[in-house]
Amino acid sequence: MEEELQLNVPLLRRRVPNLTTAAKEAGLRAATVSNLCTGKIPVGRAEVKTLVALASLAGCSLDELIIRGSGLRMIETGIKALDLFAPVVRGGTVGFVARPNMGQLVLLAELMLRMKKRGFATIFWAPHSNTPGIDHVRAQSEFICSTQEEIHQKIVELREEKDILIGVDRSKVLSGELLSLRENLKEVGARPITIALVDTKGEVPDEEGAYGPLDALWKFDADLISRSIYPAIDPLASISTVLEGPYLDAVHLAAQQRARKLLRRYRELRSLVVTQGFDKISDPDLQLYKKGERLEAYLAQPFYVSEPYTNVSGEWLTLYETLEDVKRILDGEMDSTDPSELFFKGRLVSRT
């Protein structure tokens, strides 16, 4: 998939208020500049001298003027289960579907922290309620806004230089404020705004349509929580549009499909084991069960925001590292390893 390019139009317009006049004085055709700003002419088809002239007018580099990779693609979070099964879509919306006290606010706080590490501007559009756990999100958010006007102004200030992640409560969806904000922020060539939606009241824990159309859905699993496996994201019910069509790397697509298939069978077998014991399943199924147990244990991961409570350092894995580790488990390289040795860790131990 070719990388898409766009002009950083908000930056250009702020630094060159009278763009049409300035373009003419620089020897550029006003129509060409206008079509580049509106996207009618793809940046990839523009003459280099035109782009250089625009960068000179704006007093910036070409890297600042041109936004790269604005097409549909994932944002790596460094969280194994999420990056593997339900990646965040850059410029999209991810919805957290959970009952109260299932860790959704901890995950949102962790996401805010990790995106700050990646250079994102992080904003929390705080609800009026003070739900337990909301302070963790506040603590990890770079900016906290309480009104639509306030958050609009903050985004306008920040989006010229950075991608933005906003944490939003479902109440802003129901009130129509989020839709209004999106409409007011539509601008060709602006940097993407990625939105994370949570339901702090846990009013619709079983509804995938709780927020309307989503680009990614993270559904929390009570069974994983009962066994202290965090993040408690259901790998079978959580989805992302990045997994569709040509957007996903073939290696990633193959790994997540194999992993889902194994975990689906593991869950079927686990219900039998819990009720009837290991004697009721065949040897081949027992091997599948053990492999699924190892993969499930591996996907448990310590968070940075939990360090004060667990005394375990947070772990960040690149997508490449996660895919490599998952393949090793699926291929049977870890069959002699007890699941407890993989639980709540980072990477697998390297080959000796």
PyMOL commands that set and color helices and strands:
alter all, ss='L'
color gray80, all
select helices_A, chain A and resi 9-15+19-25+30-38+43-45+48-58+62-65+80-85+104-117+134-140+148-158+170-174+177-185+222-226+241-243+245-247+250-276+278-280+283-299+307-310+319-330+339-341
alter helices_A, ss='H'
color red, helices_A
select strands_A, chain A and resi 5-7+66-68+74-75+88-89+93-97+121-125+143-145+164-169+193-198+216-219+239-240
alter strands_A, ss='S'
color yellow, strands_A
deselect
rebuild
show_as cartoon
